[in-house]
Amino acid sequence: MDISRKLGILVFCGVPAIIGGGIIYGFFHSYTPVVIYEVLLLFVAGGFVSK
């Protein structure tokens, strides 16, 4: 997998991190679930990039 595809995947996962983080915070009014959500997205993005 070339570098441009890896960067594209990271950008594609970055948008849900920003938007989804705000939605999660809106539901729970706490940063703990947001951090858990962000870490899960980081693992998923890392899994795609490491292939």
C-alpha positions as protocol buffer text, in pm:
chain_id: "A"
residue {
  index: 1
  type: MET
  ca { x: 0 y: 0 z: 0 }
}
residue {
  index: 2
  type: ASP
  ca { x: 150 y: 334 z: -100 }
}
residue {
  index: 3
  type: ILE
  ca { x: 181 y: 639 z: 124 }
}
residue {
  index: 4
  type: SER
  ca { x: -98 y: 836 z: -45 }
}
residue {
  index: 5
  type: ARG
  ca { x: -347 y: 557 z: 20 }
}
residue {
  index: 6
  type: LYS
  ca { x: -239 y: 536 z: 386 }
}
residue {
  index: 7
  type: LEU
  ca { x: -283 y: 911 z: 429 }
}
residue {
  index: 8
  type: GLY
  ca { x: -624 y: 891 z: 263 }
}
residue {
  index: 9
  type: ILE
  ca { x: -734 y: 624 z: 509 }
}
residue {
  index: 10
  type: LEU
  ca { x: -617 y: 836 z: 801 }
}
residue {
  index: 11
  type: VAL
  ca { x: -809 y: 1139 z: 672 }
}
residue {
  index: 12
  type: PHE
  ca { x: -1115 y: 920 z: 615 }
}
residue {
  index: 13
  type: CYS
  ca { x: -1092 y: 804 z: 979 }
}
residue {
  index: 14
  type: GLY
  ca { x: -1015 y: 1155 z: 1106 }
}
residue {
  index: 15
  type: VAL
  ca { x: -1349 y: 1301 z: 1002 }
}
residue {
  index: 16
  type: PRO
  ca { x: -1556 y: 1054 z: 1210 }
}
residue {
  index: 17
  type: ALA
  ca { x: -1319 y: 1118 z: 1499 }
}
residue {
  index: 18
  type: ILE
  ca { x: -1399 y: 1490 z: 1498 }
}
residue {
  index: 19
  type: ILE
  ca { x: -1771 y: 1469 z: 1423 }
}
residue {
  index: 20
  type: GLY
  ca { x: -1831 y: 1152 z: 1624 }
}
residue {
  index: 21
  type: GLY
  ca { x: -1640 y: 1288 z: 1921 }
}
residue {
  index: 22
  type: GLY
  ca { x: -1874 y: 1585 z: 1936 }
}
residue {
  index: 23
  type: ILE
  ca { x: -2181 y: 1364 z: 1910 }
}
residue {
  index: 24
  type: ILE
  ca { x: -2054 y: 1131 z: 2183 }
}
residue {
  index: 25
  type: TYR
  ca { x: -1982 y: 1429 z: 2408 }
}
residue {
  index: 26
  type: GLY
  ca { x: -2331 y: 1565 z: 2338 }
}
residue {
  index: 27
  type: PHE
  ca { x: -2488 y: 1240 z: 2454 }
}
residue {
  index: 28
  type: PHE
  ca { x: -2278 y: 1174 z: 2764 }
}
residue {
  index: 29
  type: HIS
  ca { x: -2151 y: 1523 z: 2865 }
}
residue {
  index: 30
  type: SER
  ca { x: -1822 y: 1364 z: 2966 }
}
residue {
  index: 31
  type: TYR
  ca { x: -1485 y: 1325 z: 2800 }
}
residue {
  index: 32
  type: THR
  ca { x: -1431 y: 965 z: 2914 }
}
residue {
  index: 33
  type: PRO
  ca { x: -1658 y: 809 z: 2646 }
}
residue {
  index: 34
  type: VAL
  ca { x: -1504 y: 1043 z: 2389 }
}
residue {
  index: 35
  type: VAL
  ca { x: -1156 y: 918 z: 2474 }
}
residue {
  index: 36
  type: ILE
  ca { x: -1273 y: 556 z: 2450 }
}
residue {
  index: 37
  type: TYR
  ca { x: -1433 y: 628 z: 2111 }
}
residue {
  index: 38
  type: GLU
  ca { x: -1117 y: 800 z: 1985 }
}
residue {
  index: 39
  type: VAL
  ca { x: -894 y: 512 z: 2099 }
}
residue {
  index: 40
  type: LEU
  ca { x: -1118 y: 259 z: 1923 }
}
residue {
  index: 41
  type: LEU
  ca { x: -1101 y: 463 z: 1602 }
}
residue {
  index: 42
  type: LEU
  ca { x: -725 y: 486 z: 1640 }
}
residue {
  index: 43
  type: PHE
  ca { x: -697 y: 107 z: 1661 }
}
residue {
  index: 44
  type: VAL
  ca { x: -919 y: 62 z: 1355 }
}
residue {
  index: 45
  type: ALA
  ca { x: -722 y: 319 z: 1154 }
}
residue {
  index: 46
  type: GLY
  ca { x: -394 y: 163 z: 1269 }
}
residue {
  index: 47
  type: GLY
  ca { x: -518 y: -177 z: 1157 }
}
residue {
  index: 48
  type: PHE
  ca { x: -600 y: -48 z: 810 }
}
residue {
  index: 49
  type: VAL
  ca { x: -273 y: 141 z: 773 }
}
residue {
  index: 50
  type: SER
  ca { x: -56 y: -147 z: 895 }
}
residue {
  index: 51
  type: LYS
  ca { x: -177 y: -382 z: 619 }
}
